[in-house]
Each structure stands twice: as C-alpha cells, then as structure tokens.
Amino acid sequence: MEYPDCHVDDEMECGNFDVGFHVEGTDLEGFQSIPMFSSSISLLVYEGHPLTEKDIRPNIIFNTSGFSLCHKLCRQKKALSIVVDRISQDMESMHLKKNTF
C-alpha cells in the first residue's frame, strides 16, 4: 500500500507495518533508516511559463505524494511542482518542462 511518510510512521509505531519506505527516512526511535537510492529534483513548469529558463529557489506551500496530481495540475496551468526526476521520467510530456536544481 502507498501512504504519505507521516502515515507510515504512525503505522510502524503501532506495529501494523514491519517495513516502511520513506522519501527522506524516519526519525522514529527504535527504527533503522537505510538509504536505497537518491535522485535529483526538478521544478516542473508548463510550457511557456516565465520560469522555464530561470534558476530559482522554491517556496513550497503544498506537499503531496501524488506525482500524477503534480503533473496534472501543472499541465492545466494551475500549479508548478517540485518533482523527483526518477519518477517523473515515467510521466514525460511535451507540454511540461523540468529545471533541475
């Protein structure tokens, strides 16, 4: 099953999960965190947005594990998104641009 990191922590603390996968690991006492891989992140913008060619530092105001939601909102020109390149490769679109940090 897929859950946000905070839900995985709760389930592990309750003993419902033996193993959990996090984007950044866990701070839970009594649990060990082992890095499995790393991936760069990029700013995902819709084609024609002024930030398409600029270097920026993001101000993140919404956090989701829904990668397809990020791509959908960006395609609809309703949001920009910070995405993990490894996952975004599966959702390539000719109308979206990625700027790697």
LONU-819333 format. One record per atom (N, C-alpha, C, O): residue number from 1; chain; atom name; x, y, z. Coordinates in steps of 0.1 Angstrom, whole numbers, always signed. Layout:
NUM:A:CA:X:Y:Z
...
# end
This chain:
1:A:N:+8:-12:+0
1:A:CA:+0:+0:+0
1:A:C:+9:+12:+0
1:A:O:+20:+12:+5
2:A:N:+4:+23:-5
2:A:CA:+11:+36:-6
2:A:C:+5:+46:+3
2:A:O:-7:+48:+3
3:A:N:+13:+52:+12
3:A:CA:+8:+62:+22
3:A:C:+19:+73:+22
3:A:O:+30:+71:+18
4:A:N:+14:+85:+27
4:A:CA:+24:+96:+30
4:A:C:+33:+91:+41
4:A:O:+30:+83:+49
5:A:N:+45:+97:+41
5:A:CA:+55:+93:+51
5:A:C:+50:+94:+65
5:A:O:+53:+84:+73
6:A:N:+43:+104:+69
6:A:CA:+38:+105:+83
6:A:C:+28:+94:+86
6:A:O:+28:+89:+98
7:A:N:+21:+89:+77
7:A:CA:+12:+78:+79
7:A:C:+20:+65:+81
7:A:O:+16:+56:+90
8:A:N:+30:+63:+74
8:A:CA:+39:+51:+75
8:A:C:+45:+51:+89
8:A:O:+45:+41:+95
9:A:N:+50:+63:+94
9:A:CA:+55:+64:+108
9:A:C:+45:+59:+118
9:A:O:+48:+51:+127
10:A:N:+32:+64:+117
10:A:CA:+22:+61:+126
10:A:C:+19:+46:+126
10:A:O:+18:+40:+137
11:A:N:+18:+40:+114
11:A:CA:+16:+25:+113
11:A:C:+27:+17:+119
11:A:O:+25:+6:+124
12:A:N:+39:+22:+116
12:A:CA:+51:+15:+122
12:A:C:+51:+15:+137
12:A:O:+54:+5:+144
13:A:N:+49:+27:+142
13:A:CA:+48:+29:+157
13:A:C:+38:+20:+164
13:A:O:+40:+15:+175
14:A:N:+26:+18:+157
14:A:CA:+16:+10:+162
14:A:C:+18:-5:+160
14:A:O:+11:-14:+165
15:A:N:+29:-8:+152
15:A:CA:+32:-22:+150
15:A:C:+24:-29:+138
15:A:O:+25:-41:+136
16:A:N:+17:-20:+130
16:A:CA:+10:-25:+119
16:A:C:+19:-28:+107
16:A:O:+15:-37:+98
17:A:N:+30:-22:+106
17:A:CA:+40:-24:+95
17:A:C:+53:-29:+101
17:A:O:+57:-24:+111
18:A:N:+59:-38:+94
18:A:CA:+73:-42:+98
18:A:C:+83:-34:+90
18:A:O:+94:-32:+95
19:A:N:+80:-30:+78
19:A:CA:+89:-23:+69
19:A:C:+82:-11:+63
19:A:O:+70:-12:+59
20:A:N:+88:+1:+63
20:A:CA:+82:+12:+56
20:A:C:+92:+19:+47
20:A:O:+104:+19:+50
21:A:N:+88:+25:+37
21:A:CA:+97:+32:+27
21:A:C:+93:+47:+28
21:A:O:+82:+51:+27
22:A:N:+104:+55:+30
22:A:CA:+102:+70:+31
22:A:C:+110:+77:+20
22:A:O:+120:+71:+15
23:A:N:+106:+89:+17
23:A:CA:+114:+97:+8
23:A:C:+127:+101:+14
23:A:O:+137:+101:+8
24:A:N:+126:+105:+27
24:A:CA:+138:+110:+34
24:A:C:+142:+102:+46
24:A:O:+150:+107:+54
25:A:N:+137:+91:+48
25:A:CA:+140:+83:+61
25:A:C:+131:+87:+72
25:A:O:+121:+95:+70
26:A:N:+133:+81:+84
26:A:CA:+125:+84:+95
26:A:C:+133:+87:+107
26:A:O:+145:+83:+109
27:A:N:+127:+94:+116
27:A:CA:+133:+98:+129
27:A:C:+128:+90:+141
27:A:O:+130:+93:+152
28:A:N:+120:+79:+138
28:A:CA:+114:+71:+148
28:A:C:+124:+64:+156
28:A:O:+133:+58:+151
29:A:N:+122:+65:+170
29:A:CA:+131:+58:+179
29:A:C:+129:+43:+178
29:A:O:+118:+38:+177
30:A:N:+140:+36:+177
30:A:CA:+140:+22:+176
30:A:C:+139:+16:+162
30:A:O:+138:+4:+160
31:A:N:+139:+25:+152
31:A:CA:+138:+21:+138
31:A:C:+151:+25:+131
31:A:O:+156:+36:+133
32:A:N:+155:+17:+121
32:A:CA:+167:+20:+114
32:A:C:+163:+25:+100
32:A:O:+154:+19:+94
33:A:N:+170:+35:+95
33:A:CA:+168:+40:+82
33:A:C:+180:+37:+73
33:A:O:+191:+40:+77
34:A:N:+178:+31:+62
34:A:CA:+188:+27:+52
34:A:C:+185:+33:+39
34:A:O:+175:+30:+32
35:A:N:+194:+42:+34
35:A:CA:+192:+48:+21
35:A:C:+192:+38:+10
35:A:O:+201:+29:+9
36:A:N:+182:+38:+1
36:A:CA:+182:+28:-10
36:A:C:+187:+35:-23
36:A:O:+193:+28:-31
37:A:N:+184:+47:-26
37:A:CA:+188:+54:-38
37:A:C:+186:+69:-36
37:A:O:+180:+73:-26
38:A:N:+192:+77:-44
38:A:CA:+190:+91:-44
38:A:C:+186:+96:-58
38:A:O:+190:+89:-68
39:A:N:+180:+107:-59
39:A:CA:+175:+112:-72
39:A:C:+175:+127:-71
39:A:O:+171:+133:-61
40:A:N:+178:+134:-82
40:A:CA:+177:+148:-82
40:A:C:+163:+153:-83
40:A:O:+154:+145:-87
41:A:N:+160:+165:-79
41:A:CA:+147:+170:-80
41:A:C:+147:+182:-90
41:A:O:+157:+188:-93
42:A:N:+135:+184:-96
42:A:CA:+134:+195:-106
42:A:C:+121:+203:-104
42:A:O:+112:+198:-97
43:A:N:+121:+215:-109
43:A:CA:+109:+223:-109
43:A:C:+102:+219:-122
43:A:O:+108:+220:-133
44:A:N:+89:+216:-121
44:A:CA:+81:+212:-132
44:A:C:+72:+224:-135
44:A:O:+64:+228:-127
45:A:N:+73:+230:-147
45:A:CA:+65:+241:-151
45:A:C:+59:+238:-165
45:A:O:+63:+230:-172
46:A:N:+48:+245:-167
46:A:CA:+41:+243:-180
46:A:C:+48:+251:-191
46:A:O:+55:+261:-188
47:A:N:+47:+246:-203
47:A:CA:+54:+252:-214
47:A:C:+49:+267:-216
47:A:O:+37:+270:-215
48:A:N:+59:+276:-217
48:A:CA:+56:+290:-218
48:A:C:+56:+298:-205
48:A:O:+55:+310:-206
49:A:N:+58:+291:-194
49:A:CA:+58:+298:-181
49:A:C:+72:+306:-180
49:A:O:+82:+301:-185
50:A:N:+72:+318:-174
50:A:CA:+84:+326:-173
50:A:C:+96:+319:-166
50:A:O:+107:+323:-169
51:A:N:+93:+310:-157
51:A:CA:+104:+303:-150
51:A:C:+110:+291:-158
51:A:O:+119:+284:-153
52:A:N:+105:+289:-170
52:A:CA:+110:+278:-178
52:A:C:+126:+278:-179
52:A:O:+132:+267:-179
53:A:N:+132:+289:-181
53:A:CA:+146:+290:-183
53:A:C:+154:+296:-171
53:A:O:+166:+300:-173
54:A:N:+148:+298:-160
54:A:CA:+154:+305:-149
54:A:C:+158:+296:-137
54:A:O:+151:+286:-135
55:A:N:+169:+299:-130
55:A:CA:+172:+292:-118
55:A:C:+165:+299:-106
55:A:O:+165:+311:-105
56:A:N:+158:+291:-98
56:A:CA:+151:+296:-87
56:A:C:+153:+287:-74
56:A:O:+158:+276:-75
57:A:N:+149:+293:-63
57:A:CA:+148:+285:-50
57:A:C:+133:+285:-47
57:A:O:+127:+296:-46
58:A:N:+127:+273:-46
58:A:CA:+112:+272:-44
58:A:C:+108:+276:-30
58:A:O:+115:+275:-20
59:A:N:+95:+281:-29
59:A:CA:+88:+283:-16
59:A:C:+77:+273:-16
59:A:O:+66:+276:-22
60:A:N:+79:+262:-10
60:A:CA:+69:+251:-10
60:A:C:+58:+254:-1
60:A:O:+60:+256:+11
61:A:N:+45:+254:-6
61:A:CA:+34:+257:+2
61:A:C:+24:+245:+3
61:A:O:+14:+245:+10
62:A:N:+26:+234:-5
62:A:CA:+17:+223:-5
62:A:C:+26:+210:-8
62:A:O:+34:+210:-17
63:A:N:+24:+200:+0
63:A:CA:+32:+188:-1
63:A:C:+23:+176:-3
63:A:O:+13:+174:+4
64:A:N:+26:+168:-14
64:A:CA:+18:+157:-17
64:A:C:+27:+145:-22
64:A:O:+37:+148:-28
65:A:N:+22:+133:-20
65:A:CA:+29:+122:-26
65:A:C:+23:+118:-40
65:A:O:+27:+108:-46
66:A:N:+13:+126:-44
66:A:CA:+6:+123:-57
66:A:C:+13:+129:-69
66:A:O:+11:+140:-73
67:A:N:+23:+121:-74
67:A:CA:+31:+126:-85
67:A:C:+22:+129:-98
67:A:O:+25:+138:-105
68:A:N:+12:+120:-100
68:A:CA:+4:+123:-112
68:A:C:-5:+135:-109
68:A:O:-7:+143:-119
69:A:N:-8:+138:-97
69:A:CA:-15:+151:-94
69:A:C:-7:+163:-97
69:A:O:-11:+173:-103
70:A:N:+6:+162:-94
70:A:CA:+16:+173:-97
70:A:C:+16:+176:-112
70:A:O:+15:+187:-116
71:A:N:+17:+165:-119
71:A:CA:+18:+167:-134
71:A:C:+5:+172:-140
71:A:O:+5:+180:-149
72:A:N:-6:+167:-134
72:A:CA:-19:+171:-139
72:A:C:-21:+186:-137
72:A:O:-26:+193:-146
73:A:N:-19:+191:-124
73:A:CA:-21:+205:-121
73:A:C:-12:+214:-129
73:A:O:-16:+225:-133
74:A:N:+0:+209:-132
74:A:CA:+10:+217:-140
74:A:C:+5:+218:-155
74:A:O:+5:+228:-161
75:A:N:+1:+206:-160
75:A:CA:-4:+206:-174
75:A:C:-16:+216:-175
75:A:O:-18:+222:-186
76:A:N:-25:+217:-165
76:A:CA:-36:+225:-165
76:A:C:-33:+240:-162
76:A:O:-42:+249:-161
77:A:N:-20:+243:-160
77:A:CA:-15:+256:-156
77:A:C:-21:+262:-143
77:A:O:-24:+274:-142
78:A:N:-24:+253:-134
78:A:CA:-29:+256:-121
78:A:C:-19:+256:-110
78:A:O:-21:+262:-99
79:A:N:-7:+251:-113
79:A:CA:+3:+250:-103
79:A:C:+17:+247:-109
79:A:O:+17:+242:-120
80:A:N:+27:+249:-102
80:A:CA:+41:+245:-105
80:A:C:+44:+234:-95
80:A:O:+37:+233:-85
81:A:N:+54:+226:-97
81:A:CA:+56:+215:-88
81:A:C:+71:+212:-87
81:A:O:+79:+214:-97
82:A:N:+75:+207:-76
82:A:CA:+89:+202:-74
82:A:C:+87:+187:-75
82:A:O:+79:+181:-68
83:A:N:+94:+180:-84
83:A:CA:+92:+166:-87
83:A:C:+106:+158:-86
83:A:O:+116:+164:-88
84:A:N:+105:+146:-82
84:A:CA:+116:+137:-82
84:A:C:+119:+132:-96
84:A:O:+110:+126:-102
85:A:N:+131:+135:-102
85:A:CA:+133:+131:-116
85:A:C:+131:+116:-119
85:A:O:+126:+113:-129
86:A:N:+135:+108:-109
86:A:CA:+134:+93:-112
86:A:C:+119:+89:-115
86:A:O:+117:+81:-123
87:A:N:+110:+95:-108
87:A:CA:+96:+92:-110
87:A:C:+90:+100:-122
87:A:O:+82:+94:-129
88:A:N:+94:+112:-124
88:A:CA:+89:+120:-135
88:A:C:+92:+114:-148
88:A:O:+85:+117:-158
89:A:N:+103:+106:-149
89:A:CA:+106:+101:-162
89:A:C:+95:+92:-168
89:A:O:+94:+91:-180
90:A:N:+87:+86:-159
90:A:CA:+75:+78:-164
90:A:C:+64:+87:-168
90:A:O:+54:+81:-174
91:A:N:+64:+100:-166
91:A:CA:+53:+108:-169
91:A:C:+57:+120:-178
91:A:O:+52:+131:-177
92:A:N:+66:+117:-187
92:A:CA:+71:+127:-196
92:A:C:+60:+133:-205
92:A:O:+50:+126:-208
93:A:N:+60:+146:-207
93:A:CA:+50:+153:-215
93:A:C:+57:+164:-223
93:A:O:+66:+171:-219
94:A:N:+53:+165:-236
94:A:CA:+58:+175:-244
94:A:C:+54:+189:-240
94:A:O:+61:+199:-244
95:A:N:+44:+191:-231
95:A:CA:+40:+204:-227
95:A:C:+44:+208:-213
95:A:O:+40:+218:-208
96:A:N:+53:+200:-207
96:A:CA:+59:+203:-194
96:A:C:+74:+204:-196
96:A:O:+80:+197:-203
97:A:N:+80:+213:-188
97:A:CA:+94:+215:-188
97:A:C:+100:+212:-174
97:A:O:+93:+216:-164
98:A:N:+112:+206:-172
98:A:CA:+118:+204:-159
98:A:C:+131:+212:-159
98:A:O:+139:+211:-168
99:A:N:+133:+219:-148
99:A:CA:+145:+226:-145
99:A:C:+151:+219:-133
99:A:O:+146:+220:-122
100:A:N:+163:+212:-134
100:A:CA:+169:+206:-123
100:A:C:+176:+215:-115
100:A:O:+183:+224:-119
101:A:N:+175:+213:-101
101:A:CA:+182:+222:-92
101:A:C:+197:+218:-91
101:A:O:+204:+224:-83
# end
